[in-house]
Every structure is written in structure tokens, then in C-alpha cells.
Amino acid sequence: MANTTQPPLRIAIAGLGTVGVGVIRLLAANGDLIAARAGRAIKVVAVSARERHKNRGVDIASYAWEDDMTALGRRDDVDVVIELVGGSDGPALALSRAALNGGKGLVTANKAMIAHHGMELAQQAEANGASLQFEAAVAGGIPVVKGLREGTSANALTKVYGILNGTCNYILSEMEATGADFSETLSAAQKLGYAESDPTFDIEGIDAAHKIAILAAIGFGAKVDFASVRTTGIVQVRAADIAQADALGFVIRLIAEADVQEESDGPKLLQRVRPCLVGKDHPLASVDGPTNAVVAEGNFSGRLLFQGAGAGDGPTASAVVADLIDIARSCENQDESVAPFSIPVAQLAPLAPAEPGHRMERTYLRFTVNDRPGVLAEITAAMRDADVSIESLIQQGRGGDGDAVLVAMVTHEGPEANVRRALELLEGSDSLTGKPLVLPILPN
């Protein structure tokens, strides 16, 4: 049972979409259990959303209503504001600033806002003795933020990477299962609700980039630097690439990764999102559908895998309420100002972005070329001149573009810069009918 000597934690919710409604339902269904674990009851006192009288399937009549959501951050009867509006700026950011400047706790599922303004909001939280929590902003219901912030705190992390976008993972795994091409699979995903009507943030890798920037800050004690994330989406991946990867013993996954390496002029942070070939014996290869997974590699813990539902009302609401429980406990201990990025903002290192050209990796390359003599010789000559060693080369037959055929190859391990140089040598060639696809092979 909850500690009846403690007053309830009073919360306000901005945004009553599926997650906001999910939070209300979760608090109602598990209220006694949550109160016991939090040490006090958690009570919704006020809400705000775009439409007041919309039927949401839950009764909100007993809650105070605010047409201006920023007013939630100024209410005297609110201890914590939950921001579920979305968007990196605009009303969500205005509400978050108002709440933290007023000394109120803030719980958000807004990865874009944290990626762009996390440092500012963390400074406001620390200056006002307030709590900023954002477990739901990365990987939905998977407790990866808490896992990195607390579970790996005794380790020096060497790398954090994983599958952070459920839409892309669903599309790629459906392409594997059905043999359909990208555009057809995307259309089906939109009809099923796995992809937005405008899927750009997902399929271009931007959503995953927001999330890896946050995880890099937590895992490596670095300032959030979304602008330095190198991002490549999945729009170039064809059914033929999926099939070829399978024949080679791989699957294709959109991988977000971050690591810090010591270089001659100091430590550098590499952050990037790109589709990769993943060996079928790698833990991430079996992650399919809209599932997310994050791998953290520590110098003493070894490889840790966090896996689960990356989105949805239930998992995301669960992460939001878990943050509320943490705040309720810390309030009871008079220690609400927990550093949101593991350490105080002033101690976060402003790491310079790394140039990955010297990194060693194997690569899958696919070219769409005109079916005529001399094309293979031209491609292999470019590889030779850039010092790229070819492990295997396959001409796959016609690619559906008139007389174009697909040529695929796998390189031996070598510097990334060499592959980049080979592609530069081929730029402008009238032998190529489309942009080459470059898929790094993820090490096991």
C-alpha cells in the first residue's frame, strides 16, 4: 500500500492522443500497485489537448482543462507536467520551459525536443531543482535510458548501437518475408498504421538520429549533438538487395550507432544512422517487425541487449509512468534534481565529431548499370585505384529498369575512405544508371 502520510504526486498531461490516454488508463488500472512502488499515489489533476470534447474512450471530466497548455506549467496544484505533444519546438518546448522554470518536474516522450534542446532543458531543471525525465523518448517501453544511466554507470562504454525505428524495421523485415520492393511495402505499412502518411522522418533515418544523439549523451557523458549525426535512410534498399543479403548469410537492418575513440588530437564522437548488413548469428538479426533493440558494450559488463516494443500506447505509457514513479520516490527523499544525462550538464564533454574515413569495415556495394561490355571492368578499375579489395562480385541480372542490370559486390575489410574514393571515381560515369547503394557489414 502507498504511504498515506505522503500527499499524492499531482500531474498534468499535455496531449491526449494514444499515449496520453494510455497513461490515464494505466494509472487507473494499476493505481494501487503504482502507489505502493512510488510511495505515494499519483493523481491526474489537469489536462490539455487540441480538442476538448473529442471522445477518447476515457472520462476526463474530473480533470481541470487548460486551452493554453503552457498554463499547465504555471498551475499551483501541479507537481509534474507530462509533455506528449511532440515537435522539437513550438508549444511542446514552450510548455517544457514553463514547467521547469516553475520548478515542476517534466516527463516527456519527445525525442526531437530532447535531441535539439536537451541541454537547455537539463540546465533549467538543474537550476530550478526540478526533475527532467525522458525514458519514453527512446525505444518506447524499453528501459534503455535508465539502463545506460544507472545500469552501466560502473562501466566505460565502448559503443552503443541498435535498431531504434520500428517503422523501418517493419518495412525491412516485411521485404524479407514477402519479397516485395520498398515502395510496395511502405504503402502496406501506411495502411496498417506502422508508417505515417508522411514517413520522411522514419525512412530517412531522422527519427533514429534523434534517439542515438540522446543515447550518446547518456552513454558517453557527451553534450547532445544531433547536428553531427551522419544519417542515411532505407529508401534505396531493393528487394534484390534483401535477397542477396540473405544468400550471403545476412539481413538488412537500419542501425544507429555511437562510439568514442581516442585520436591524436583528443577523443572524438562518431554518431550515425545507416542501413547495414547484419550477420544472421548477430543478436540484432532476429529483431523483426516494429520491435526495437539497443546494444551497449561496456569494458566490464560486456555486451548488453535491451529489446522490446519501441512504440505504441501501452509500452510508451509504461515508460512515462515509470518516470513518474522515479520522481515520486526522489521527491519523498528530498532529492528531485537527478541529473537527466547521468552527470550534471556542466560536466558533459563537448566532444568533437569524428571523421570515420580511417575506420575499418567490410562493405556491400550495389550498382545499377547499363548492360554493355566494359562496365564491370570500369567498376573494378575504380576499386583497384582506390585500393578497395573485392571479396566477391555478382551480376544479378536485369533490375527492372529497361536495359539496366544490378551488379553487387562485397569488399574485404578496409578503410571507409577507400570505398568513398572509389565511388567518387565513378561519379558521372554513363555506365551507372542510378546512385550506388553502400551497406556496411556490422561486425559480430
N, C-alpha and C positions, 0 to 999 in steps of 0.2 A: 504493500500500500504506500501511497505517497506520504511524505512528511506533512501532516496537516498544519504544522506550525509555520510552514513556508507559504507565502501568498502565491497564487498561480503566476506563471510566466505569461504575460499578456502580449498577444501577437496581432499584427495586421498583415493582410495579404493583398498585394497589388498584382492583379492579373488572375482571372478566374477561368482560364482555359482548362485543358485536361489535367495539367499538373496542379494548378491551384485547387481545382475541385478534388483532385486526388489527395491533396494534403488535408482538406476538410474531412473527407471520408476516412482517411487513415486515423486522424485524431479521434474521430467518433468511434471507429471500430476497435481501436487498440488503446483507448484513453487511459484505462486503469494500468495497463502494462507500461505505457509510456510514462505515466506519472510516477510509477514505482521506480523506474530506471532513471528518471530525471530528478527525483527527489522532490518534485512538486508537480502540480497539474499544469498543463499547457492549454491556454484558453484563447480562442479567436475572439477579438473584440471589435475589429473594424476591417472593412474590405473596400476595394476599388477596382473597377474594370470599365471597359468601354461602354457596355450596355448594362443598365441597372436591372431591367425587368426580363432579361433573357432567361428562358427555362434551362437550368443547368443540371437538373436532377438532384440538387441538394437545396435545403432550405437555408437561405441567408438572411431571412427577415429579422433574426435576433441580433445581427451584427450592425454596427454603425456603418453608414455608407458615406464615402467621400467621392464627389465628382472629380476633384483635383487630387490625383494620387499623391502628390508631394505633401499634401496635408497630413497624410498618414505619418510622415516623419516628424510632424510637429505636435502630434496628439500627446497629452499628458498621461493618458491611460494606456499607452502602448510602450512595451519594453523592447520588442524586436519587430523589425519590418522584414517581410519576405517579399523579394522582388522577383516576379515571374512574368514580366512584361516582354523582355527581350530587346535587342538592339544595343549597339555599342554606345550610343549617345541618346539624346532626346529625353523623354520622360523617365526612362529607367535610370539614367545617370543622375538626373535632377533629384529623383526620389532618393537614390542611394546617398548622394551628398547631404541631402536634408536630414536623413536618418542618422548618419554617422556624426554630422556636426552637432546634432542634438543629443549625442551620447547614447543613442539607441543601437542595439545590435542589428546587424544586417545579414540576412541569409539570401543568397541569390543562386539561380541556376544559369546565369547569363555569362557564357564563356567569352562572347565577343567583348562585353564590357570589361571583364577582368583582364583579358588579353591586351586591351587598349588603355585601360585606366586603372589597372590593378594597383600600381604603385601609389598613385594619388589616393585611392580609397583606403589602402592599407595605412598610409601616413595619417589620414583623417581618423581612422579607427584608433590607432595608437595614441594620437594627440588627445583624443576625447575619452580614452579608457573604454572604448566600445569593442565589440567583437564583430569581425568580418569572417563569414564562413561561406564556402562555395563548393562543397563536395559535389553537389548536383551539376556543377558546370562542366565537369569532365567525366565522361563514361557513365552517365546516368546513375544507376543504382550500385555500381561497383565502388567500394570504399578506397579508391586509389589515392585520392588526395590525403586522406588520413593515414593510409598505409605508408606513403612516402614521407609524410611529415613526422609521423611518430614511429611506425613500424620499422623503418630503415634508418632511424636517426643515429644509430651507432655505427653506420657504415659510410664509407666513401663510395658513392655510386659511380660506376664507370659508364653506364649507359641506361637510358630509359627509352623504350620504343614499344610500338604496338599498333593495333587496329583500333582507331578512335572514331571512325564514322560508320554507323550502321547502314546507311543508305548505300554507300559504295561497296561495303562488304556483301550486302544482299545482292546487288547487281552482279558483282563478280562471281559469287557462288552460284547464282542462278544461271549465268552464262556457262559455268562448268556443267551444271546439271542438265541444261536443255540444249546446249549447242547454239543458242540464239546469239545474235550480234548485239552490240551495245545499245543502239537506239531502240531496238525492239524490246530489250529487257528493261531499259529505263522507262519506256511507256507503260509496261506492265507494272513496274514498281510504283509509278504515279497513280495508277488505277487502284492499287491495293493500299495506298496510303503510306508506303515506305519511302516515297520521294515526294518532295514539294512540287507544286506546279512550276515554280522556278527553282530548279535544283542546282543552280550555279555554285552556291556556297559548298554544297556537298561534293559534286562531281569534279569540281576544280581544286579540291583539297583545302579550301579556306577554313572550313569548319574544323578539320583535323589540325590545321596550323594553329588556330586559336588554342586548341587544347594542349598541343605539345609545348607551346610557349609557356603555358601555365605550369605544366609538369616540370619543365626545365628549370623554372624559377624555384620551385619547391625542392626538386631533387638535387640541384647543384648550388643552391644559395645564390642564384643569379637574379638580377633585375629582369622583369618580364620584358622581352624584346621581340614582339610579334613581327615587326618590320624586317627582321633579319631571317625569318623562316623562309627557306627555299621551297617553293611549292609547285608540284606537278600533279595534275589530276588524272582521271582514268578515261577521258573521252577518246583517246587514241587506241585503246585496247580493243582488239577484234576477237571474234570467235576463233579465228585461226591461231591467234597468239595463245588463247586459253588451251586449245588442242595441242599446240606444240609444246607448251609448258608441261602439260600432262604427260606427253610422250617422253619428255626429258626427266620426269620424276618430280615436277614442281606444281604448285598452284600459284595464281597471281593474287596478291593482296595489296591494298593501299596501306603503306607503312609510314607512320610518323615516328621520327627518331630524334634523339638529342644526346649529345655526349660532350664532354670537355676533355681536351688534350693539351698537354703542356708543349708549347712550341718555343722557339728560340727567343721570342720577344714576349713570352708570358702565356698564360692559359687562354685558350680560345674555345668558344662555344659554337658547336655546329647544331643547327636545328633545320630539319627538312621533312617534307612530306612527298612521297613518290610511290608509284606502283612498283612492286618488286616481285621477283620470283622467290618463292618460299619453298624449301625442300619439304616433301611430304612427311618427313620424320621430325620436323620442327614443331614445337607446341602451337604456333600460330596457324599452321596449315589446316588444322581441324576446326578452326573458328569460322563458322559459316553463318549465313543469314544476317540478321541485324545485330548480331552479338558483337560486343567489344571485348578487347583483351589488351592488357598492358604488361610488359615485361620490364622488371627493374633488376639490374645486375649490380650487386654490391661486392666489395672486396672481401667481406667475411660471410655475408649471407648467401652468396652465390646468386643463382637465377631465381627470381620470384615471379610468379604469374598471377595476375589478377584478371578474372574473367567473369562476364555476366551480361545482363541486359544493359545496353548502352543508352536506351531511351525508353519512352513510354510513361504513362501517368503513374503506374504503380512503382516501378523502380526509382523514377526521379523523385516522386513524393517521398519515398522511403529515405532517400539521401537528404532531402530537405529537413525532414523530421529528425533524422539522426543529428544534423547540425543543431537543431533546436534543443535536443537533449543535452548536447555538449555545452551549449550556452547556459541552459538551466543549471547544470552541475557547477559550471565555473562561477555563475552568479552566487550560488549558495556558498562557494568557497571564497567569495570576495576577490575573484581573480578572473574578471571577464575579459581583460585585454590580452588575449592569446595572440601571439604573432601569427598572422594568417599565412605567411610564407616560411614557416619553420623558425625563422630568426627575425629580429626587428629589421624594418626596412632599411635603416641606416647602415646595417651590416651586410646587406645584399651586394654582391660584387657586380660592377658594371662590366661584364665580360665582352670582349671584342668578338665579332663574328669570325668563324673560321672559314678559310678557303680550302675546300676539300680536294683540290686537284692532286695532292700527293697521296691521298687515301688509296689503299689497295683493295680492289674488288674484281670479281668476275661479272660479266655483263651479257645480257641477251639483247641483241640488236635485230630489228626487223625493218627491211626496206621494201617499199613498193616501187617496182622498176618496170621500164619498158622491156618487152620480151624481144631482145635482139642481141646479136653477137657482141661480145666485148664488155657487157655490163658487169659481169662477175669479176672480170679482170680489173676493171676500174675500181670497184669496191675494195677488192683485196689489195690493190696497189696503195689505196689511201690508208688502209690498215697498216700495211708494211711501212709506209713513210712516216706514220705516227707512232711506230713501234708498238702496235697492238698485235698480240699473238692470238690467232684464231684456233680455238679448240675444236669446233665443229661448224659446218656450213650446210644449210639445207635450202634447196629451191623448192618451194611449196606448191607450185602450180598457180594457175590464174586466181587473182584475188577479187574478181567481180568487177573490175574497173576497165572494161574493154580489153586491150591487149596487155594490161599490167599483170605482173606476177609478183609473188611475195618471195623474198629471199631473207632467210633468218640465219643468224649465227650466234654462237656462244664463244666468248673470249676466255683465254686463260687469265689468271689474276694479274692485274697490272694497275698502274696509276690511273685514276679517273681522268686526269688531264689528257692522257693519251687518247682515250676514246673521244673526248671532246675535240681534240685536234683532228682526228680522222674525219669526224663529221663536218668540221669546218672546211676540210679539203674537198669534201663532196658537195658543199653548198653551191647552188647554181647549176649543178650538173643536169643536163637534159635527159640523163638516163633515169633519174629519180622522178616519180610522178607524185610523190607525197612526202611529208615530213617523216623521217625515220623515227621509230619507236625505240626508246632506250629503257630497258628494265634491269636494274642491278639485281644481282643474286644475293639474297640475305644470307649471311654466314650462319651456320648452325651453332 
